[in-house]
Amino acid sequence: MSDKGAGNHSDVTGFILVGFRVRPELHVLLFLVFLLVYGMVLLGNIGMMAIIVTDSQLNTPMYFFLGNLSFIDLSYSTVIAPQAIINFLSEKKTISFVGCVAQLFLYAFFMVTEAFLLAAMAYDRFIAICNPLLYSVHMSRRLCSQLVAGSYLCGWLSSILQVSITFSVSFCASRVIDHFYCDSYQIEKISCSNLSVNKMVSLSLAAFIILPTIVVIVVSYMYIVTTVLKIPSRDGRKKAFSTCSSHLGVVSLLYGTVSFVYLTPPSNPELRKVASVFYILVTPMLNPLIYSLRNKDVKQALGKVLWKKKSLD
């Protein structure tokens, strides 16, 4: 990597990912922690997808969305975690320019897709609770497929724009990214370009992603709460709330951790890194647990799998 005063992106062959600024002896501990949590992400999400695919009773819109959620969680963790795990035990801690572009693109793609998918899942819960008799009519296989495809399309378009604007800048002599993955904010910090256009595009993208998804989720739950409170029996209200509590927990976990990251002052980069771990690894690890522990159908399907395995043994 050449140390020129400045150059466009074609001059850059790679970057150095600083990772966590801790004592060298703690890198082994971080390696083990990341490896353990990522292993649980793999196990939980692959297991959830396998249960949904193999159990015919889970062939419903809600579990169609949940299967896609597990795939997305697994994917964006896989985009970041293996590189970070390798770098904990590596002296160079480098990532190629193409690798950095691909990492940022895929990470943005899956994160934005998840935001829109969670909004689609909120709409699904709204129909299930507020219009239960027409649920199968409204939430047809075609509509569910369109909602999921639309989520992926929004993720694809926004990530293309994010990556294009991020790597259109000229870089200074430094190629050091103060993070454990290719974060767009940290990449822009080592550029020598005027970032006013980048900031405007980033704000526009944030508005495009956050506003419609939050509006759909909030409005859906306003109607859900209003409908549930009209149910006369306590057991009926409890059963209705239980059908959407898992989704609400996942939404709160994702938006809570992401908000914490971006509300953390830039002057405290280490805290931002720790917070990033939560939505890159901890949230994808917890999502399958939230749905399996709070969902009777998933627990029954898991019980069938375990019973079959025990019978074969």
N, C-alpha and C positions, 0 to 999 in steps of 0.2 A: 504493500500500500504506500503510494507516494505521498510525500508531505509537501504538497504545493500550498501556496497561500489560499487559493480557492480554485474550484473547478466544477464543471457540471457533473451530472451523475455518471456519464460515460468514463470519467477519470477514476471512479471508485471501483475497486475490486472486492472490497469487503469491509466489515465493521468489527469492532471489538465490543462484546457485551460484558459490561463491568459486573453485573449481577449484584449480589449483596456485599456491602462493604463490611465484612466481618473478619475476624482472625482466621488465618489459613486452616487451623485445626478444626474449625467449625464447619468447613466445607464438606467434610465427610458426614457430619450429622445432618446437614441440609440435604445432601445427596440421599441419605437413607430416608429422611422424612418425605421428600418429594417422590422417591421411588415407591414408598409404601402407599402414599395417598393416591398416586397415579395408578398403582395396581388396583386399588379399591374402586377408582373411577372406571377402569376397564371391566372389572368383575361386575360391578353394579349395573352399568349401562348395557353391557353385552347381555347380561342375564335378563334384564328387563325386556330388551328387544326379543330375546329368544322366547320368553314366556308369552309375550303378546302374539308372536308369529305362530307358535305351536298350539296355543289354547283357543279353540273355536269360540268359547264364551266371551273372549275379549275382542271379538271381531265387531267392534262398535266405533263410532266416531271419536269418542273420548280416548280410547286406547290407540287408535290410529294416530291421533295427535301426540299422545304420550310416547309412542314408538319413535316418532320423528324427533321429539324433544330429547330422548335418550341418545339418538344418533348424533344430534347437534352437540350435546354436552360432551360426548365422547370425542367428537371431531375437533372442537376448538381447544380441548385440553391436550389432544395429541399434537396439534399444531405447535404448542408452546413447550409442554413438559419434557419430551425427550431431549430436545436441544439444551434446555436448562439443566437437566440431570447430567448430561455429558459434560457440560461446561463446569460443573462443580468439581470434577476431578481432572479437568484439563488446565494446562498452564496458559495456553494461547487464548481460549475463550472467544474464538472468532466465528463469524458467520459470513458467508459470501454475500455479495450484493444481490444476486438472484435469489438466494435463500432468504434474505431479509425481505425482499419484495414479496415473495411467495408467502412468507410467514404473516406479514401484515395483511395481505390480501385475504388469506384464508381465515385469519382470526377475525377481521372485520366482517367478512362474509357470514360466518357462523354466528357471531354475536348479534348482528342486526337481524338475521333470520330468526333467531330465538326470540327477540323482542316482538316481532310480528306474529310468530307462532303462539306466543303466550296471549297475545290479544285475540287470536282466533280461538284459542282454548277458552278464554273468558266468554266469548260470544256463544260457544258451544254450551257452556254451563248456564248461560242466560236462557237459551232456548229450552234446555232440559228442565229447568226449574219453573220458568215463567210460562212456557207453552208445552208441557209434557205430552199432551195428546197428539200434538202435531210435530213432535221431535223427529220422528223417523222421516217425515215428509220434508221438513225444513233442512235437516242435516243429512242430506243424501250423500252417497259416495262421491258423486260428481262435485258437489259443493265443497266437501271436505278436501278432495284432491286439488280443487282450484284454490282454496285458502292456503294449503301447504305450498303449492307451486308459486302462488303470489308472494308468500313469505320468502321463499328462496330467491325469487326474482328481485324483490326489494333489497335483499342482502347482497346480491350480485351487483346490482346497479350502484348501490352506495359504496361498496368496497372498491369498485373500479374507480369511482370518482375520488375516494379517499386516497388510494394508492397513487393515482395519477398526480394529484396535487401535492402529495407529500414528497414524491421523488422527482418533482419538476424543479426543485431548488438546486442551487449551487452549494457545494459543501466546502467548509474551511479545511484547514490542515488536519484538524482532529477528526478521527474516525471512531471515537469512543462514545458508545451509547450507554448512558448511565441507567441501565435496566437489565433484567435477565431475559428480555425478549425485545423484538423490534417494535417499540412503542412510537407512534407517530409524533407525540409531543417531544420525546427525547431526540428523535431524528431531526426534527425541525430546529432543536436547540443547537445543533452542530452545523447549521447551514449559515451561509453568508448572504442569503437573499433577503429581500423585503418580504415579510410574512403576512402582510395585511390581507392579501387575497386568500392565503391559506386559512387564516383565522375566520374570514367571512364564509368561506366554503364549509369549514368545520362547524361553525354555528348553524349554518343552513341545514347541513346534514343532521345535526343533533335535533333541530326543530322538526325536520322531516321524519325522523325516527321516533322521537320521544312523544311529541304531541299527539299524533293519531293513535299510537298504541296505548298511551296512558288514558286518553279520552275513552277509547273503546272499553278498556278494563274498568275504569271508574264508573262509567255509565252502566255497564253490564251489572256491576255489583250493586249499584244503587237500586236497580230494578229487582235484583235477586233479593236483597235485604227487605225491600218493600213487600215483595211477594211472600217471603218466608214469614214475616211478622204477621201476615194475615191468616196463616195456618192456625186453626184453633188449638190443636193438641200440641203438647210439649214435645212428645216423641216425634211427631211429624216435622216440627221445626228443627229438631236435632238431626233427624235423618236428612233433611234438605240441606242444612248447613254442612253436614259431613261430606256431601258429594262435591263441594267446591273448596273445602278447607285445605286440601293438598295443593290445589292450584294456587290458592291465595298465599300459601306458605312459600311456594317456589317463586312466585312473583315478588313477594316481599324480600326474600333472600337475595335474588338477583339485583333488583333495583336498589336495595339497601346497600349492598357491597359496592356496586358500580358508582352510586352517588357518593359514598364515602371516599372512594379513590379520587374522584374529580373535584370533591370539595376540600380535599387535603391540600394545604398550601404547597406550592412548588418548592418552597424553601426547605421542605422536609421530604426529600426523595425516598429515603429509606422507609418511611411510613407508607408512602404510596406503593412501594414494592410489596410490602407485607400485605396491604389491602388488596393488591392485584392477585396475590396468591389465593385469596378467598373466592373470587369469582372465576378464576382460571382452573382451580383444582378443588377447593372445598365445596363450592356450590354444585358442580357436577357430581361430586361424591355423595352429597346429601340428597339430591333430587330423587334418585331411585329409592332411598331409604324413606323419604317423606311419603312417596306414593305407595310403597309396599307396606309401611306400618299403619298408614291412615286409610287404606283401601281394602275392603273386604274381598273384592273380586280378585285382586292381585295376590292377597294372602292365600286364598283358596287355590288359585292356579299354581302358586309356589308349593303349596302343600301337596298337590297332585304330583308335581315333578319329583319332590322328595320321596313321596310314597312309592312311586314307580321305581325310583333308584334303589330304595330299601328292599322292594320286592325282588328286584333283579339280583341284589346281593344275597 
